[in-house]
Amino acid sequence: MRNQSTLKAVLGPTNTGKTHLAIERMCAHSSGAMGFPLRLLAREVYDRVVAIKGESQVALITGEERIEPPNARYFLCTAEAMPKNGGGHAFVALDEAQLAGNRERGHIFTDHLLHARGREETLMLGAATLEPLVRSLLPEAEITGRPRFSTLTHIGPRKLSRLPPRSAIVAFSAEQVYTVAEMLRRFRGGSAIVMGALSPETRNRQVELFQSGEVDYIVATDAIGMGLNLDINHVAFASLKKFDGMRMRRLRPAEMAQIAGRAGRHQRDGTFGTLAGAGDTNAEPAEFTEEEVYAIEEHKFAPMTKLYWRESQPRFDTIKTLIGDLERVPHEPELKIVPETVDLAILKRLADESEGAAERLGVKTASQVRRFWEVCSLPDFRQQGAETHSRFVARLWQDLRQDYIGADYIAARISELDNMQGDIHALQGRIAAIRSWAYICQRPDWVLARDEMAARARAVEAKLSDALHGRLTERFVNRRTAILMKSLGQDASLLAVSLADDGTLCVEDEPIGKVEGFRFTVDPSANHTDRKMLLSAGEKALPRILGEKARKLVAEGLDELALKKGGIWWAGQRIAKIDPGKNSVEAKIILSRELDVLTERDRAQLLAAHEGWLAKQIEPIAPLGKMEQATHDADASSQARALLLTLIAGHGFITREKAGLEHLPKEVRPFLRRLGVTFGALDIFAPALLKPAPRMVLHAMGVDRRPLNEAMIPVIDGKGKHPSGYRPAGKQAVRIDVAEKILKAAFEARANSGKRRFLIDPSLAISTGLTFDSFKRLLGAAGFRNHPGKALAEGALGPPSPDNWEWRPSRKKQQRSSKGKRPGKPPQNNAFSALADLIT
């Protein structure tokens, strides 16, 4: 006999606030119970009610989890765990009541629809298609329709790369879910995954991944249509067909609407469509028909005509009686017998095997039959089919014949599953297995130390769920790409961009590249598709990041800068180029193009700081600046200016042969000497520019490209190209000013001798490191000719006679005087005569 409490049926499409209404009504009563199709949904509502009533008054009861405080007054349950007939609560509600038409679980919802009643109020929440059956089966029910808060619009097919943000893609097989998720990772940075095969904890974590905005897409099976409240703007169907346990069939319009209705929340409109290119392979259309679109948008569907039913209170006299009651056909025309379910198939399979072994199985009394049926009702979490599942149930029954399963045995089975290694499929298999043991441990009369074993099972399931969530995220989420996809088009100031101490540039803590000096380089591990996004995100943040670095560099005094290779370097990167122009002392600084992103103010401050720093660096070449200024002096003759310009071009020295001294009047030499110019026997040079500091500056500026001897030691090995500031001397090279000192001593020896042949003391040259052979070569270049002394006869005593020297520059002068003369024309029969005519 039915309860006389107020019975209401609140019917309507998705997003009509039915569940919210039920929560408000339950909280207004002294006690209540609500049944949901999913453990995930039960948990979501549990959290909401706890926030209102407190943990001590709210219970969560599912097949694998039981949170039941001693004084709990409000119970949130899965439909299977919901108290029979309402459990005596003041308020009772059943969500998604239209699932009474589901062939696998429909009989459970039908039973609650017919019998679950609250003392004061009962709410049945479901789709509008349920209305005719409610009127027929529950004539006393008050039916209330609720319109959808937002509009649902069909927008046609969309390619995966064109899906709008906050989209859900619905597929109907694990293979298709994974395929779509892989593609989303490539194009959009990844997605969350929601499938029935996942544990509730894993689904919670994946849903949170989407709800928090870490990813903008979620790939799910049709479980997403079972009341999950998600912030979805668009639902895309990867397929319009599903396998319903019996055959592959096209979704009914009401089923399409249940899934598509997840788009839009409260008064925010939603859209739906298909995933372009993911059409079905048979003759069924891969797109929605006009009739289906109209039905979904207008919420008009064919009413339900039948509900699945099975006897909810069978007799347990014998197994045969039990099976007969479970297979009994209902009398009401609105009800039809449920197809053979897994639990009934297990019961019949084991009963067939045990017909002649009732004594051995211990299924004799009504209580034993009831207990045996409860064991057969163990859910097939592994989804392995009736045959495999029946073997597990048979073993379980053998253990339960002794009244309880030992704690040691349960602990060993749980410990076997406490393994976080393996891929996604391996972890899913372990989670399914641990859910079976969690269900077993929740039974009040099956396991010794029930609470302890249940806690162990939940702990292992939580660890496995965390590991599975990690594997799914690792495989299907590229967090960096997801962040960058969301950041495109946003103001860079809204992005959480940071620069690590090692130069790593991060967006929302995800590395996208490195900033070395002022140069940004994309992470080399990024694939080709991501590189453009990484570069774009980096460029958005660079003005601020580089501006901060520039201001910090200026404030710290530029101590880390280095002058080399014709530029200014910092942190291993050239940040400015040196343009020496005509005068190295007045060189200009050209900031690198990477600094073009700086604001005008930051750029001007950085340039001014660089100019001040460079001015100090080039102080050693100040003599070149004096020479440059002297070229503009009114007292300087044209010949003096010409020589100064030649010296500047030679970076402080030039050979006499190239100086054109025959055109330089002697009276201008004092003017040049005052500028630090030395007229040597072989070279004209500025001694101040032959020291290490000016030579290194000129080399670092890229002005003097000749080899550099950093220490500018007096004598070096003469192999290869001679460094700047040196002249050859046999197998050695001697610094120009040192060579001049040696030659000056030679000329003094000649002047003091007054003879044609004279002696030259080689000690000065040898003290610098010159060998005697190199010494002779150096003097020979200046016009000195060596006359070796006579060796002693064999057996004679005393030192050999010293070398004599003679200065004979006549041949050299003759070469100089003939330098400007035009060579004679080759004879007519010479091969070069025609070429000479062309030159002429």
ABEGO torsion letter per residue (X at the ends): XBBABBBBBBBEBBGAGAAAAAAAAAAABABBBBBBABAAAAAAAAAAAAAAAEAAABBBBBAABBBBBAABABBBBBAAABBBGGGGBABBBBBGAAAAABAAAAAAAAAAAAABBBAABBBBBBBAAAAAAAAAABAABBBBBBBBABBBBBAEBBBAAABBBGBBBBBABAAAAAAAAAAAAAAAGEBBBBBAABBAAAAAAAAAAAAAGABABBBBBAAAABGBBBBBABBBBABABBBAGABBBBBBAAAAAAAAAABEBEABBBBBBBBBGABBABABBABBBAAAAAAAAAGBBBBBABBBBBBABBBAABAAAAAAAAABBBABAABBBBBBBAAAAAAAAAAAAAAAAAAAAGBABAAAAAAAAAAAABBBAAGAEAAAAAAAAAAAAAAAAAGBBBAAAAAAAAAAABBABEBAAAAAAAAAAAAAAAAAAABAAABBGAAAAAAAAAAAAAAAAAAAAAAAAAAABBAAAAAAAAABGBBAAABBBBBBAAGBBBBGGBBAEBBBEABBBBBAABBAAAAAAAAAAAAAAAAAAAAAAAAAAAAAGGAABBBBGGBBBBGGBBABBBBAEABAAABBBBBBAAAAABBAAAAAAAAAAAAAAAAAAAAAAAAAAAAAAAAABAABBAAAAAAAAAAAAAGGBBBAAAAGAAABBAAAAAAAAAAGBBBBAABBBBAAAABAAAAAAAAAAGABABBBBAAGBABBBABEBBBBGBBBBEABBBBAAAAAAAAAAAAAAAAAAGBABBBBBAAAAAAAGBBAAAAAAAAAAAGBBBBBBBBBBBGBBEBBBBBBBBBBAAAAAAAAAAAABBBBBBBAABAAAAAAAAAX
